[in-house]
Amino acid sequence: MDPLSITAAVIGIAAPAAHCIHLLLGDLQKIVDAPETVASLKRDLLSVSQALTSLQAVSDQQWKLLGETVISQSKTATTSCNTSCDRFRASLGHWTRHSEDGRLSLRDRAMVGFIKQGYVKSLSEQLQHCKLTLTSVVSIATLHSSLQHTQATGEIMAAVSQKEAEITDSITRTEKQLAEVNAKLGALCMAKQEEDETEADRASAISQVAVEQTLLGESRKLLEELLSGIKTAAANTRKDQAQVVSNFGSQNQGIQTSVNYGGISGITFGKQ
């Protein structure tokens, strides 16, 4: 893919997602007495909005270093986030149709605060995973650029090791959450319909959890690809630096120091 078209393609997907988040955030802010389950979404939406802004700032060269797979998976994660927010916004309008002037009616408050709490929680978790994956992409892109330097400092290599550990932990948590979502989806499909819940509401709730299941799976793949990529880049950097021959002063006398992450070879002591 032409590097110039990479950024354009990513922005072309990230910008609509950011706009949808802005609209949903506006809808939530209009509900002046919203339950905490809904109010907490505002923080999640703001976090994802910031992550999308950072994603759009990734340079052409950084995307090229990340590779086609990460580019494709980043687009998929962003699109899934956009779809979830758009769907939730439509549902929110339906749930609050009996309310006026930003204040929930008793009927709508029951719908949003109790019956729909699982739906709200699912979107919240999706937003958190979207933020995790996008911020991971941005941080790994930055580290990839740093590793392109001729001499990567000890500080940079330490940051790489720390990020590897963080992503490994994120993969483990994602796998655990994916198992929980699989169980939740099965329970939803088997559960009896709530008294005030329509068949459309039930289908929507199941669909939302199914989207969460898909997003978790995509997130895991993206994190695994990022981990593999940064490990390979770090290993190549260490290998290149290990091949640097250290020379000792003029005519092999005195001492010079340099950063080295591998075995030292080619050293001669004394005059030849």
Buried (B, 14 or more C-beta within 10 A) or exposed (E): EEEEEBBEBBBEBBBBBBBBBEEBBEBBEEBEEBBEBBEBBBEBBBBBBBBBEBBBEBBBBBBBBBBEBBBBBBBBBBBBBBBBBBBBBEBBEBBBEEBEEEBBEEBBBBBBBEBBBBBBBBBBBBBBBBBBBBBBBBBBBBBBBBBEEEEBEEEBBEBBEEBBEBBEEBBEBBEEBBEEBBEBBEEBEEEEEEEEBEEEBBEBBBBBBBBBBBBBBBBBBBBBBBBBBBBEBBEEBBEBBEEBEEBBEEEEEEEEEEEEBEEEEEEEEEEE
